[in-house]
Amino acid sequence: MTNTVDAPDIPAPEALPALRRRTTAVLIASQILGGLGIPIGIALAPVLATEISGTEALSGLAPTASVAGTALLSLPLAALMTSRGRRPGLVLAYVIGALGAGLVVLAAVVESFPLLLLGMAAFGAGSLATLQARFAAADLAEPERRGRAISHVIWATTIGSVLGPNIAAPTSRAFSGTSIPEEAGPFLFAAGIFAVAALVVAVLLRPDPLLTARAMAPHEEGTAQSRSLRAGIAAVAASPMARLALVTVAVSHTVMVSIMVMTPVDLGHHGASLQLVGLVISGHIAGMYAFSPVMGWLADRFGRLSVIGLAVGLLCGAALLAGTAGPSHGRTAAGLFLLGLGWSAGLVAGSALLTDSVAQPARAAVQGLSDLTMNAAAGIGGALAGLIVARASYGWLNVVGVCVVLPLAALTLRRAVAVKKA
């Protein structure tokens, strides 16, 4: 059985490098735009949730709702990409994210906590678009350069993500004196940015990279059944390396999200201003994205397992710094920067290893399963993070983060030993 849409023409070998560059350029442009909008939710959602609900115990639910929305939408959008290509899936994700940002503003105006959670869940689709773009970059990449292809698109998010939290404060002041609370105003900006990103992808991401990759590998073309979610699960179950890759991205994302979403609250407890919170989050996001090309080069040069080991060390170091920072804002900022680096190493190496470990027909389904797993786990972690901080402390939250990372370290060491013996 063939695709449900017409396959694009197979590019000539001499035209393939230019096609790769053009596809990467479009994905980079959309990542920059998405990066401007997403950090607004990261920085302001906990604050907005506290104001609407009246309790800090529920502050972690707003960013957690965003992560949960990303998880819930992962499989439907993966199914859409499997049948129709990357472009329609990415466009729909950005559109849903824009609608979600609008709902957040409405929730703030009417002071409805349930509506806030619904809006943040839809807002999470913007994050899903930026996550799936890394796999779109890998569709046409040579196997020995997949790590770098993924990392270059992740890196592009740096530009928007560093600026985004710092735009929050002036954008908030623009709504002073209106019926829109200052903390909600930046979400209107995010809605517009997501809409522009959707337009860029819809118009310029042609030919579709996933459909082109399939057309270039007809010997790997599968039936609809071989590209289903069930086939994706079977492909992961059959490959120890794919299982390790799935665990890597899930653990890296869960630990990062759980600590990150509660850091603005902890900073607030120690007298940090909204502007300082934005700077700390900017540094964290710079760690997540700015050094991803280094992680991609390391993954291609020294192997995926080595970089996964690096991720383990960085995540544990980050938890140690942030968890013992107390009133030292500089120490908290350093911990959050390392937390971003650990996430980058885990996501780049894990994503490359996952793509390496499964056949082309099942890749889109497996990649959707990966995003579902990582965001579902992070959603649970984010929800528990608020409770841990409310019942114990931010320091104990970081201790729990280290406990989550240690099994990944053991699993990585086990696979490294098995590879060496083989």
N, C-alpha and C positions, 0 to 999 in steps of 0.2 A: 504494500500500500504506500502511496506517495503522500506528500504533505497535503493539507487541505487548502493550501494556497499555491499558486504557481511558483515554482522554484526560480530564483534569479539565474541569469546567465552565468556560466562558469568563467571567471576572469582568466585572462591569459597569464601565464607565469610572470611575464615582464611587467604586467599591470598590478600584480598582487601587492608589492611593497607600497605603491601609491594608495591602493585601497585600504591597506592597514593603517597608513598614516592619516587618511581622511576619516576613517571610522574612529580612530583614537582621538582626533581633534574634535569631532562632534561630541563624543562622550566626555571629553575634558570640559568643553563649554557647558554642557548640561550639569556636570559635577560642580563646577564653580557656582552656578546658579543655585543648585540644590543645597550646596554648602552654606550659602547665605541664609537660607530659611530654616534649616534644621536646628542649628544651635540656639535659635530664639526659644524653641520649645524646651531645649535642655536647660537653659539658664532661667527661664521664667515660669515653667510649668509648676515646679514645686512651690514657688512663692504664690502663684495664683491659686493653687489648690489650698494652701494654708489660709489665704484670705477668704475664699468662698466657703470652705468647710468650717473654719474657725478653730482648727486643731492641727498641730504639726504631725500628729500620728497618721494623718491621711495624706500628708504632703507627697509621699512617695508614690501614691496611686496615679497621679496625673502622668508623670513620665512613664510609669509602668503601663498605663493604658496605651500610650504611644507604642511601646515595645510590643504589647500584646496585639495591637492592631497590625503591626508589621508582620507578626507571626501568623495571624489569622488570614491575612491577605496573601501570604507567600505562596500557598498551593494554588489558589485560583489564578493568580497572575502567572505562576509557573506553567499551569495548564494552558493558559492563553499563549504564552511564549512558545510552548512546545508545538502548538498547532498553527500559530500565525506568525511567529517570529518575535524578536526582541522589541522592535519598534512599538507595536500596539501595546505590549505589556508595560513598557516604560512610560508611554504617554498616559495610559490609564492610571498608573500609580501616581504620577504627578498631579493629575486632575483631582483624584480622590484626596490627596494631601492638601490641595488648595481649598477644597470644600471643607475639610476638617478644620483648617485654620479659621475659616469663617465661622464655623460652629463654636470654636473656642471664644471668639469675640462675643458672639451672642450669649454664650453661657456666662461670661463675665458681666455683661450688661444686666441680665435677668437674675444673676447670682444663683445659678443652678449647677450644683456639683455633678449630678448625673449627666447633664448635657455637656459639661466640661470633659468628663471622661469619654463620652461618645466622640466629641470633637478631637480629642487627643488620639483616640484610636484611629480615626480616619487620617489625622495628621501624620501618623506613623507610616502611611503609604509613601510619603516623600522620602523617608529613610530607606524604605524597601527599594525605591527606584535607584538610589545611589549605591545600594548594596549589589543589586542585580547588574548594574553597569560594569562591575569588575569582571563578571563572567562574560558579558558581551565583548569586552576587550580581549578575553582569552579565546573567543571563538575562532578567530583567524590567525592567532599567534602560532609560531613554531613551538613545538613541545619544549625545546631547550630555552625558550625565552618567555614562557608563560608567567613565571614569577614577576618578571619585569613588566610585562604587558598589564598584568593585574595591578601592580604597584603604581604604575604611571597614572592610571585612572583614579586610584585611591588618592594619590598625591594631589591631584587637581582640586580635590575638595578642600585642601588647605586654604586656598585663597579666600573662598567664601566663608569657610568655617571660622577662621581667625577674625574676620571682619564682622561676622554675624552677631556674636554676643556684644560687641562694642557698639553696634548700631542700635542695640536694644534701648539703651538709656536715652539717646537723643530722639529716637522714634517714640518712646514713651512720652516724653515731654511735649511732643507735637499734639498729643490728644488731651493735654491739660485743659480743664474747663469744659470738656465735652462729656457726653453720657457714657463714653467708653473709658473704662478704668485704664490708667497709664500702663499697668502691667500687661494689658491685653492688646494695646495698640500695635505693638510690633508684629502680632500675628496677622494683621491685615497686610503688612508689608510682605510677610512670608507667603500669604496666599497669592499675591501678585507675582512673586518670584517663581513659585511653583508653576504658575500658568505659563510664564515665559519659557521655562525649562521644557514644559510639555510641547510648546510650539517648536522649539529648536529641534527636539528629537523627531517630531512628526514630519517636519519639512526636510531635515538634512540627513537623517540616518538611513540613507539609501545607497546601495542595496542593503537589505537586512543582513547583519553579520552571521546570525545563527543559520538562516536559510542558505546563505552563500556557503558556509562551512559544510553544510549537508550536501549541497550540490557538488562540492569539490571532493567529497568522499562517498561516492555512490556505493562502494563496496561495504560501507558501514551503515548504509541507509536501512532503517528498521521499519517495522509495522507500527501502527498506532499502539498496539499492545506493548511493544518493546520500548515505547517512550512514555508509558503510563507511570503513575506514582508507584504502583505495585512493582513494576519493573525497576524503578529507581531504588526502592527499599531492598529488593532482591540483589541488586548490583552492590549496594553498600554492605549487605550481610555477607556477600561472597568474598569481599576484599578486606583483609585486615588493615591495609593502609587507608582505605576509604573510611573505615570505622574510626581510625585514629584521627583522620582529617576532620570528620564530623565532630568528634569530641573536642578537638582543638579549637575549632571556631566557636563551639557552644560554650566551653569553659572561658575562653578569652573574652567573649562578649558578655557573658554573665557577670564575671568578676568586675569588668570595666563598668558596666551599667550600674551594678549594685552600689559600688563605691561612689561613682560619679554623681548619681542622682541625689545622694544625701550630703555631698560635699557643700553645696550652697547653703543648706540648712545649718550644717556645723559651722561654716564660716560666719553665718548670721549670729549664731550663739556667741561668737567671739568678736562681735562688733564690726564685721566687714560690711562695707557699703555695697550697693548694687553694682557700682562701677568696678569695685575690686573683685566681686564675684565674677563679673564678666571677663576680667583680665585673667583670673585663674582658669576659668573654663576655656578661654582662648589658648592659653598655654597648654592645657590638656589636649585640646583638639589639634594644636600644632604637633604635639607628640604623636597623635593618632595618624596624621596624614603626611606631614612634611617630610618625614624620613622613610616613607614607604618605598621609594625607589631604592634606598639602601637595603631594605629588607628583601625586596624583590631580587636585587643583584646577589645578595647573600644566599637566598634560597636557590637560585639558579647555579651559583658557583660552588657552594658547599653542601647543598642538599636541603630538602625540606625538613628533615628530622633535626638537623643542627639548629635551624632557625626556630623550630618549635621549642627546643631546649632553651634557646635564648629568651623566648617569650615567657617561659616558666620563671626564669630568673628575674626578669624585669617586673613581672606582675607581683612576685613575692617582695621584691625590693620596694615597689611602690606602696604596697600595703603597710610595710614596716615604717616607711617615712610618713605617710599620711596618718596612719593610726596612732602615731606617737607625737604628732605635731602640736596638739593643743592650741594655744593662742598664737603660735608662730605661723603667720600666713605664708611666709616664704617657704617654710618646710612643707606646708600643705600643697603649695603650688608645685614644688619639686616632686612631691609624691604623685600628684595628678599628671605631671609631665611624663614621668616614668610609666604610669598606668597607661597613658596613651601609646607610648612606645611598645609596651608589652602587647597591647591589643593589636597594633600594626603588625608586629612580628607574627603573632598567632593567626591573624586573618589572612595575611598574604601567603604565608607558608601553608596554612591549612587549606586555603582555596585552591592553590596550585596543586597540592597533593591530591585533593579531591578530584580535580579535573583530570589529573594524570591517571587516576586509579580506576576509572570507569570508561566504558566504551562510548563513542560519540552519540549513538541513538538515545542512551539513557541519561546523558549529561544534564539536560535542562531539567528533567524531573529530579535528579539527584541534587542539583543546585537549589531547586525550590525546597526540597526536603531539608537541605542544610540551613537555609534561611528560616524555615519554620522551626527547626530544632533550636537554633541559636537564639532566636527571638522569644520563643516560648520559655526557654530556660531563663533568659534574662528577664522576662516579664515576672516570672515567679521570684527570681532573685531581687528584683526591684521592689516588689510588694513586701517581701520579707525584710528588706533593708530598712524600710521605715519603721517596722515593728521592732527590729533589733535596736535601732538607735533610740526609739522611744522607751523601750523597756530596759536597755543596758546602756550602750554608748556608741559613738562613732568609732572609737578604738576597737571595741569588740566586733563591730561590723568588718573591720579590716582583718581581724584574726580569722573570722569565718571565711573571708576571701582566700586567705592562704590555705585553709583546710580544703577548699574546693580545688585549688590548683595542684596540690600534692598528688592526687591520683593521676592527673595528666602527666606529671613528671615520671611516675612509675610506668605508665603505659608507653610513653615515648622511649624510655630506656629499654623496655622489653622489646619493642619493635626494632630498635637500633641493634640490639644484640642478635636478634633473629636475622637481620639483614647481613650482619657481619659474618655470621655462621654460614649463611647461604653463599 
